[in-house]
Each structure stands twice: as C-alpha cells, then as structure tokens.
Amino acid sequence: MTDQAPGPRQSGTVYGRGGADVTKAGPDRLSRALTIGVGAGVIAVLVLGYAAWSSTGGGTDKPAVAAPTTTAAQAPTPEATVSQKPQLAVGSWLLSPLGDENTYLTANGEFAKMSPADPATLTVSAGLGDDTCFSFRLEDGRYLRHFDYRLRFDTSDDSELFRADATFCQEAGTDVGTLRLRSKNYPEFVVRQRDDDSLYIDKADESATGSSFMVQVPS
C-alpha cells in the first residue's frame, strides 16, 4: 500500500459546526433580546402610570369636585314657618281675644270688657300677690281685679285680698302664641270673655271658648 502525502485541502470544503462562526452570534442575539424586553417593560410602566395619573383628574389642573351634601338647615322646619307672636311680660301691652286683633280689653266705667273702640294700654307688672304672675294697671292707676267673679278696675286698698284678686298667672292658650290668665286665689278659674263681651273668671273646664287671648304691642 503506497503512502500518499496529504495534499492541500480542496477549496469549498468546510470543516467544523456548520461552516459559520457561531461563537459571536449567540451573545449578540441575547443582548438584542434583553434590550427589546427592557424597552417594552419601560413603555408598559409609563402607560400604566399615565392611566393612573389620568384617573385622579390629571394632577392639580382638574381638582376633584366634592359631592354635594344636604343638611337639615336647607329645609325649613315646621316651627320656622309659624309666625311667632309676642308673649306677656312686664311692660305695656294691649290684650285681644283669640283671632280678633281689632278688639281689645278696655274699661267700660268700672268694669272690664272687650271692645273694638278705646283700647286700654295696660301696664303689666309683677303680680301684687305673687311676683311670678302678673297684675294689670290702667294709666289712671286702677288695677284689673275680679269681684263677685266679674272683672273690673279698682284702686288698690293694699289689702291681701285685693292683691290676690288683682293677680293672674299666665299659661298656654288653646292656639300657638296665645295665653290664658288663671286667677291666683281661685286657681280653678280662668279669665273668660262672655257673649256680651264682659269678662269674668269661670271654671276652666267650662271655658273652652273665650278664654284664650293675644297680647299686642301698642302702636
């Protein structure tokens, strides 16, 4: 067998793993893939951040509007719609029957009565017989008192009986803003206007009508 010396390799013949230099191709592709992935992640984070920023109103350019609230003060209460009438106190007053502001307590000689003419301005003071109640005096100094159950105006004799007769205690009337006057020394009796406009003290349970009055400020 004749030994032959190895000759030159034929052109075009490739030895190795596939003929291309793959030792550099692998790292280049990995680096490119990482770059693309990181870029995509950054974009996604920016998109999510913008969406969250927009949902809050876009910063300070568009402040959130507070939801409207409703309070009890926005609706008037039934009490606020009722006109408040003055209540009896120390001072000068006119006394009128319930529902008739053009009729007044006045003096007809020595007796008290209700009339649309000559209203009597009453000076109201702490009660002569009880300072938690009231007494009523005309300009001439005479006091409103009951005598034989009828109301009249008399000059004080400074007796204990007179002081008690001339003292009346205020209580609520039948309507809002009205009052009743209860006798101090006959506590089961209240002042009542009778059909002839005269004034008496009558049993409270017998005087459902004509026993509520209104006070007015003299003009």
Backbone torsions as a table, in degrees:
resi	resn	phi	psi	omega
1	MET	NA	127.7	-173.2
2	THR	-91.6	125.2	175.0
3	ASP	-72.1	132.7	177.1
4	GLN	-112.2	135.6	178.3
5	ALA	-73.2	138.3	179.4
6	PRO	-64.2	130.4	178.9
7	GLY	-95.2	179.4	179.0
8	PRO	-65.0	145.7	-179.1
9	ARG	-69.9	142.7	179.4
10	GLN	-68.7	141.6	178.2
11	SER	-67.5	143.9	178.6
12	GLY	96.5	-15.0	-179.9
13	THR	-84.6	129.1	-176.1
14	VAL	-117.2	131.8	176.9
15	TYR	-113.0	151.7	178.9
16	GLY	113.6	-157.8	-173.1
17	ARG	-98.9	81.3	170.5
18	GLY	91.0	-2.9	173.2
19	GLY	86.6	-12.0	179.0
20	ALA	-110.0	150.6	-176.8
21	ASP	-85.7	94.5	-174.4
22	VAL	-88.9	-2.5	-178.1
23	THR	-68.0	-20.7	178.5
24	LYS	-101.4	-22.7	-175.7
25	ALA	-68.7	-37.4	-175.9
26	GLY	-59.9	-56.7	-179.8
27	PRO	-60.1	-37.1	179.9
28	ASP	-62.6	-43.7	180.0
29	ARG	-66.5	-40.0	179.6
30	LEU	-64.0	-42.6	-179.7
31	SER	-63.7	-40.5	178.9
32	ARG	-65.9	-39.1	179.6
33	ALA	-65.9	-40.4	178.4
34	LEU	-63.8	-41.1	179.7
35	THR	-61.4	-45.6	180.0
36	ILE	-63.9	-41.5	-179.3
37	GLY	-65.0	-44.6	179.4
38	VAL	-63.5	-41.7	178.7
39	GLY	-61.2	-43.6	179.0
40	ALA	-63.4	-38.1	179.2
41	GLY	-64.9	-43.1	178.8
42	VAL	-60.9	-43.1	179.4
43	ILE	-61.8	-42.8	-179.9
44	ALA	-62.6	-42.2	179.0
45	VAL	-63.1	-42.1	179.0
46	LEU	-63.6	-41.5	179.7
47	VAL	-62.7	-45.8	179.5
48	LEU	-64.1	-40.2	178.8
49	GLY	-63.7	-40.5	179.0
50	TYR	-65.9	-40.0	179.5
51	ALA	-63.0	-41.8	179.1
52	ALA	-65.7	-41.2	178.8
53	TRP	-62.5	-41.2	-179.7
54	SER	-66.8	-35.5	-177.7
55	SER	-67.9	-20.6	178.6
56	THR	-91.3	3.8	177.8
57	GLY	103.5	6.3	175.5
58	GLY	76.9	36.5	176.9
59	GLY	82.8	-144.1	-175.5
60	THR	-87.6	-5.3	-178.9
61	ASP	-68.3	-30.9	-176.9
62	LYS	-131.1	81.7	-178.9
63	PRO	-63.5	145.4	179.9
64	ALA	-66.2	140.8	-179.6
65	VAL	-90.9	127.7	-179.1
66	ALA	-69.7	141.8	178.2
67	ALA	-66.2	137.0	-179.5
68	PRO	-65.4	143.2	178.9
69	THR	-115.2	153.2	179.6
70	THR	-119.4	127.4	178.3
71	THR	-117.2	163.5	-178.4
72	ALA	-62.8	-24.4	-177.3
73	ALA	-69.3	-18.0	-178.5
74	GLN	-74.4	-20.3	-179.5
75	ALA	-114.2	127.0	-179.0
76	PRO	-66.5	140.2	177.5
77	THR	-82.5	157.1	179.0
78	PRO	-55.4	-35.5	-179.7
79	GLU	-63.9	-33.1	-177.2
80	ALA	-70.7	-22.6	-178.3
81	THR	-85.5	-9.9	179.7
82	VAL	-87.5	123.6	178.8
83	SER	-68.1	129.9	-177.0
84	GLN	-83.0	126.5	178.0
85	LYS	-96.6	151.1	-179.7
86	PRO	-66.2	150.2	177.0
87	GLN	-107.5	151.5	-177.5
88	LEU	-63.1	136.6	178.1
89	ALA	-156.3	173.3	176.8
90	VAL	-61.4	131.2	-178.0
91	GLY	149.3	-159.7	-179.9
92	SER	-108.4	130.0	-174.3
93	TRP	-143.1	158.0	164.1
94	LEU	-106.5	145.2	-179.9
95	LEU	-116.0	124.5	-177.2
96	SER	-124.4	153.0	175.8
97	PRO	-72.5	157.2	179.6
98	LEU	-56.0	128.3	174.2
99	GLY	80.1	5.9	-179.2
100	ASP	-137.6	87.6	-176.9
101	GLU	-76.2	-6.4	-179.3
102	ASN	-102.8	10.1	174.9
103	THR	-121.8	143.2	-172.2
104	TYR	-138.7	157.5	169.9
105	LEU	-70.7	131.9	-179.8
106	THR	-145.2	175.0	179.3
107	ALA	-102.6	127.1	174.6
108	ASN	-114.0	84.8	-171.1
109	GLY	72.1	-122.5	179.1
110	GLU	-91.7	-9.5	-176.0
111	PHE	-100.0	155.1	175.4
112	ALA	-95.6	142.3	176.8
113	LYS	-154.2	170.0	174.9
114	MET	-99.4	133.5	-178.2
115	SER	-153.8	148.5	174.8
116	PRO	-77.6	-7.0	-178.8
117	ALA	-112.1	152.3	175.0
118	ASP	51.0	59.7	177.7
119	PRO	-61.1	139.2	179.8
120	ALA	-94.3	122.3	173.2
121	THR	-78.6	117.3	-175.4
122	LEU	-97.9	130.0	171.6
123	THR	-88.3	114.9	-177.0
124	VAL	-97.2	129.1	-179.2
125	SER	-130.9	171.8	173.1
126	ALA	-59.5	142.8	-174.0
127	GLY	-57.6	138.2	178.9
128	LEU	-64.1	-31.5	-178.9
129	GLY	-103.2	-7.0	-179.9
130	ASP	-166.3	112.9	-174.1
131	ASP	-75.2	0.5	171.9
132	THR	-90.2	-6.3	178.1
133	CYS	-113.4	-161.6	-173.8
134	PHE	-133.6	154.2	168.3
135	SER	-125.7	152.9	-174.0
136	PHE	-122.7	128.7	-175.5
137	ARG	-128.0	137.8	174.3
138	LEU	-79.4	169.8	179.0
139	GLU	-64.0	-25.8	179.9
140	ASP	-83.6	2.8	175.7
141	GLY	96.0	-8.4	179.8
142	ARG	-76.9	146.0	-178.6
143	TYR	-104.4	146.9	171.6
144	LEU	-75.1	127.5	179.6
145	ARG	-147.5	167.8	172.0
146	HIS	-105.7	141.9	177.5
147	PHE	-145.3	121.4	-171.0
148	ASP	54.4	39.1	176.4
149	TYR	74.2	-12.7	-179.8
150	ARG	-93.8	143.2	179.1
151	LEU	-84.4	137.2	-178.2
152	ARG	-150.0	172.7	178.1
153	PHE	-113.2	123.8	-179.6
154	ASP	-135.6	155.8	173.9
155	THR	-78.9	136.8	-177.0
156	SER	-65.1	136.1	172.2
157	ASP	-102.0	6.7	176.7
158	ASP	62.7	21.7	176.3
159	SER	-86.4	159.5	178.3
160	GLU	-63.3	-37.6	179.2
161	LEU	-63.5	-45.2	179.9
162	PHE	-61.6	-45.8	-178.7
163	ARG	-59.1	-39.7	178.9
164	ALA	-70.5	-42.3	178.8
165	ASP	-61.1	-29.5	-175.0
166	ALA	-96.8	15.8	-178.8
167	THR	-116.8	130.3	-178.3
168	PHE	-132.2	138.6	-177.4
169	CYS	-105.6	132.5	-177.6
170	GLN	-79.3	140.5	170.9
171	GLU	-146.2	168.9	-177.0
172	ALA	-66.1	139.0	175.7
173	GLY	-84.6	-169.6	-176.8
174	THR	-76.8	-23.4	180.0
175	ASP	-118.1	159.2	178.1
176	VAL	-59.6	132.2	178.2
177	GLY	83.5	5.0	177.7
178	THR	-109.2	168.5	-177.9
179	LEU	-140.2	160.5	168.8
180	ARG	-120.3	152.7	-179.0
181	LEU	-115.1	113.6	-178.0
182	ARG	-98.9	134.4	179.5
183	SER	-63.9	136.4	-179.9
184	LYS	-68.2	-46.0	-175.7
185	ASN	-95.0	-3.4	170.2
186	TYR	-129.6	72.4	-169.1
187	PRO	-64.1	-13.7	176.4
188	GLU	-86.7	0.5	-178.2
189	PHE	-114.0	142.2	175.5
190	VAL	-125.4	157.1	177.0
191	VAL	-67.8	134.3	-178.3
192	ARG	-141.1	138.5	174.9
193	GLN	-86.9	126.6	178.3
194	ARG	-92.3	175.9	-173.2
195	ASP	-62.1	-28.7	179.2
196	ASP	-89.4	13.3	178.7
197	ASP	72.7	4.2	173.0
198	SER	-75.5	162.3	-176.4
199	LEU	-120.8	131.4	179.2
200	TYR	-133.2	167.8	163.3
201	ILE	-98.7	126.5	-177.9
202	ASP	-125.6	161.5	175.8
203	LYS	-57.0	134.4	-174.6
204	ALA	-59.6	-38.5	-177.6
205	ASP	-75.8	-7.0	178.2
206	GLU	-106.5	4.8	-174.1
207	SER	-128.4	52.5	178.8
208	ALA	-66.2	-31.1	177.1
209	THR	-108.2	149.6	175.9
210	GLY	80.2	5.4	-177.2
211	SER	-111.0	0.4	177.7
212	SER	-105.3	135.1	-175.6
213	PHE	-130.7	162.6	176.1
214	MET	-120.3	147.1	173.5
215	VAL	-105.6	142.8	178.9
216	GLN	-130.8	151.7	177.6
217	VAL	-81.9	129.2	179.1
218	PRO	-60.1	141.3	179.6
219	SER	-80.7	NA	NA
